[in-house]
């Protein structure tokens, strides 16, 4: 019996530098997900951002509605909806509508909001964002499961609030909470018995926190009488692969420096070396990214499995390090050569080939016997005139006069 099938997807913030047409950049994000859908990827997660110029998608719900019409199978999630930015009833209602119009292909990822500049523009104190996320989640989880909620906080009120439509997905849309290093996301996921989305799984801090965050999630779920499933745990990391390591490194020179500039100067995450060393070397050596071959991607995912104790899905962080053609090729190589390793896709094929190889002498002997019988029957009726000499020789007959002569 086949084991649990690891899922694969992408986490699409997205990241687009300022030297290109933003309309075409958004269209390319749509095209990437269409490409993933054709390749058999399981899911794509779409971010929400409102400032800083690089992460262009303001409404993952609008984006998902568009992409759902252009794809057939892939599931589409908000990656993530920033809960402090929305009244819980309004957001839950939009997600519930998407659940219906996508026929259950929508997933709901939540978080407190990643960019302080977004919160600043809305007058939301950054220090309150995580508390606001927890309060919103307390309302949204039951709303999306068809329950009625009455609740009052210092920033929203719900009076006998309920969604008009029964959820399409039962018991409700799949929900997952973003997590990086702090226990905030893991605690919220455990408290509600929902999934965990480890966005910085390959960063030094995020990688080291994987096992402890899951332990926090499990302990919290137990205390709250909930159950959680490792299959609903998703880990995110940057990947670009090609036929060789040298080619992969050459590909990412296209856009890596622009991506690093954004994180150094705007997002303020120390992802690149400041001592003049090669940033590709630094990203690989730290374990943050894969820039190499399918075997390197396999090794990274195995490393994450060992550190975490097991998870359900690996999501590539979409980064635009390579040009679009090489980016699409990298995604294709993941589907062709990395997916099968973790999905047991070729296990039955390998067993079948091994069985056929090991029994080849028996099968070939029976096949030759069957052919020989038919040739002998033909010779008996028609003679050897139209039988090739090598066939007769193989049968030990040689070329003999026809029986009729």
N, C-alpha and C positions, 0 to 999 in steps of 0.2 A: 504494500500500500504506500502511495506517495505521501511524503511529509508535508508540513506547512509550507506554502509557497511564499517566499519573500516577494514583496511588492517593490516596484521602482517608480520614481517620479522625479519631479523638479520643483524647486522652491524659487519662484520668480518674483523678485522684489519689484521691478527689475532694476538693473543698473545701466544707464545710458549716458555717456559723456555729452558735453554741451556743444560738440562740434558737428552734430548731425540733426537732421530733420526729425522733430519729436513725433510727428504724425506717422512717418514711415517707421520709426522705432517701435511704436505701439503696434503697427501692422506686423512687424517682424516677430514681436512677442506672440501674436495670434498665430502666425505661420509656424513658429516653433512648436506650439502645442498641437497644431494639426499634424506636423511631422511626427511628434511623439505618439499621437493617436494611431497613426498608420503603423508605427513600429511596435505597438503593443505595450507602451508604458501604461501604468495603472492610474496615475494621478498627477495633477499639477496644482500647485498652491500659488495664489496671486496676492501680492501685498497691497497695503493701503498706506500712502504717504502723501503729504500735502505741502512739503517745502524741501529746500536744498537742491532741487533741480535735476537730480540723477534718477531717483526712484519715482517714475512718472505716473503710475496708476493711482488715481485718487479714489476710485470706487471699484473694489474687486467684484462687487455684485454686478455692476454694469458690464464689466469685462467678461465675467463668467457667462452672463446671458448671451453675449455676442459669440463667444467661443463655443458655447454649447450647440449653437446652430450650425457650426462648421466642423463639428466632430461627431463621432458615433459612439465611442466606448469609454474614453478616458473620464475619470471622475475629476471634479473641479472644486477646489477649496479656497476659502478666503485665508490668505497666509501672510498676515492675519488681520482680522478686523480689530481695530483699536477701540475697545469698549468704552473708555471714558469720553470718546468723541460723539457718542450716539445715545439717544434715549432708548432704553432696552426694548420697549414695545415696537418702536419703529424698525429697529435692526432685526429683531426676531421675525417680524412680519415680512420683511424683504427676503430673509433667508428661507422662510417657509414658502414664499411664492416661488423662489428659485427651485426649491425641492420639487414643487409640482411641475414647473415648466421644463425641468431637466429630467423628469421621471426618475428622481432619486439619485441623480449623479452629482449633487452638490454636497460639499462637506464644509463644516463651520470651524475655522481656526480662529482663536481669540488671543488677545494679549493686551498689555497696558498702553502700548504705543511706543515705538522705538526712537523717534526723533524728538528731542526736547524742543526743537524749533516749531514743530507742529503744535505741541501743547501750549507753547508761549503765545502763539497767534490767537488761540482760543481762550486765553486767560486761565488755563488749567495748571495749577501748581504741579510741577514734576513729582514732588514728594508725595502727592496724593493719588497719582495715577494707579498704583497697584491696589490701593484700597478701593478705588472706584471700579477697577476691573472686578474685584471680588464681589462688590455689591451688585454690579450689573449681571455677573454670572449667576448669582443667587436668584435673579429674576428670569433671565433668559433660558436657563436649563429647563425649568418647569414649563415656561411658555411654549418652548419648542416641542414639548411632549404633550401638548394639548391641555395643560392645566390652567386654572384661574389663579391669578396672583394679585394680592393686595400688599403694597409695600411702600414705605416712604423713607427717603434718605435726604441729605442736604442738597442733592442735585437732581433727583427725579422722584416722581410720585406715580404709583400704579394703583388704580381703584377698580377692583374686580376686572382686571385686565385679562384678556384672552385673545387668541388668534381666531380669526373667522373660519379658517379652513383647517380641518383635521390634517395632521401631517401626512404627507405622501409616504415618507419612510417611517417604518414602525420599529421601535416606539417613537423614534424621532430622528432628525438629521444627526449624523455622526459629528460629535464635537471634540475638539482637541485644543489643548492649552499650550501656548509657546513657553519654552523654558530655555535658559542659557546657563548661567552659573548659580544664581541665587535660587533658594528653595521656593520662590513665589509660585512659579508655574506648576512645579511638582505637587505642592500643597493643594493648589486649586484643583488640579486634575484628580488627585486622590479624594478630595472632599466631595466631588460630584460624580466620581466614578466614570470619568471620561478619558480620552486619549491624551498623550503627551507628545509634543513636537519640539525636539531638541535642536534648535536652530544653529547653535554654535558647537555642534558635536565634535568637530575636528580641531577647534582652537584648543590651546593648551588648557585653559580654565574649563571650557566646556567638556573636553575629553576626560579630564580628571574628575569632573563632577558627575559623570554618567551613572556610575553605580550608586553613588550616594543619593542622587536625585531620585533614582527609581526606588531606592529604599524608603525615602521620605514619602514618595507617592503611595507605596504599598502600605506603610504604617498609617498614613492619614486615612486611606480608604478603609482599612480595618477598623480604625477608631470610629469612623462615620457609618459603618455598616454597609459599605459599598464594595464592589469588586472591580478590579482592573485587569487588563489583558495586555501582555507584552506585544501582542499582535497589533495593538492600536498605538504602539510607540514608534515614532518616526525620527530618524536621525538625518541631519543635513550636513553636507560637506561639498566643497568645490572640486570638480573633476574636469580635466580635459585630456583625452587620449587620442593617440594616432598610431600608425603602424610601428613607429619606433619612438624611443624617448627623444632622440634628436629632433625628429619632425614635430613632436608635441611641443617641445620647447620653442622651436621656431614659430609655430602657430600662435602661441600665446604672447609673443612680442607685439602682436597687433594692438592689443588693448589692455594688457595687464597694468602698465604704468598709470593709465588713466583711472583704472579701478582703485589702485593703491593710493593715488592722489586723493580720491574722494574719501577714503577711510582715514588717511593721515590728516587731511586738512578740514574735513567737514564732519564726518561721523566720529572722528577722534578715537579710532581703534588702532592699536599698534600692531598692524599686520605685516609691515615691511621693515627691513633692516634700515638703520640710519647710519651704519658704519661704512657704506659704500660697497658692501658685498652684493652679489647677484641676488635679486629678490626671488627668482625662481628657485635657486638653491635653498634660500631661507624658508620658503613656503613648503618645499618638499621635506627638508631636514626636520622641520618642526612638526610634521605630520598634518599640517593645516590643509594641504591640498595635494591632489594627484595631478601631476603633469608627466605623462608617460604613456604606458601601453595598457591594454586590457588586463594583463597580469598584475600590473601595479594597482589597478582599480580593485581587482579581486583581493589583493593583499590588504588594501586599506579597509575594505568592508569586513574582512576576517578579523582585522585588528579591532574594529569597532565592536564586532560580535563578542570577542574575548573580553574587552573592557567592560561592556555593558551587561553581559550575561544573556543577551538575546533581544532582538527587536523585530518589528514587523515590516518596516519599509525603509529603504534608503532613498533619500531625495538629493539629487544633484543641485547645488546652488547655481542658478543661472547667473553668469558673470560677464559674458561678452568679451572674454580675453582674446578669443580668436575671431576672425571674420566669419560671416554667417555660414558660408559653405563649409568651412572646416568645423564650425560649431555643430552643424547638422550631422556631419560625418562622425564627430565624436559621439553624439547621441546614438547614431546608428551602430557604431562599434560596441557601445555599452549593451545595446539590445542583442546584438549578434553573438558577442563573446563573453559578456559578464553575466547577464541575466541567467543563461543556462546553468552556470556554475552553482547558483544559489536557488534555482527553481527545480532542480532535478529534471530539467527538460530533456536531457539526453541519456538519462539512466536506463530507460527501457530500450532505447536504440543501441546503447553499448552492450547491454545484455543480449539483445537479439543478434548483433554482429558477432559477439564472442561465441555464442552458441552455434551460429552458422559456420564460423571459422573452425571451431573445434570438431565439428561433425562433418566437415567438408569431404573427407575420404569416403564416408558412408554415402553421403548425398550424391557425390560424383559417380561412385560405383553404381548406384541405383539408376542414375540418369543415363550412364553409358549402356547399362544393361537394357534399359527401355528402348534406347535408340537402336542398339544392336538387334533386338528382337524385331523391330519394324524393318530394318534393312534386310535381315534374313528372310522375313516374310515376302519382301519385294523380290529378292533374288529367286526365291522359290517359284514365284509366279511369272516374273518378267526377265529373269536372268541378270547378268552383271553389266550389260552394255552401258547403261546410264549411271553407274555407280563409280564415283571417283576412286582412283587406284589407292590413294592413301587411306580411304575408309576401308577398302577391302583388306589392305595390309594390316590395319589396326585390328581387324577381325580375324586375322590369320588366314585369310582366304587367298590372297594374291589375285592376279588377273587370270581368270579361267574362261574358257569358252562358254558361251551361253548354253543353258540346258537344252534350248530348243534346237541347237545346231547339231 
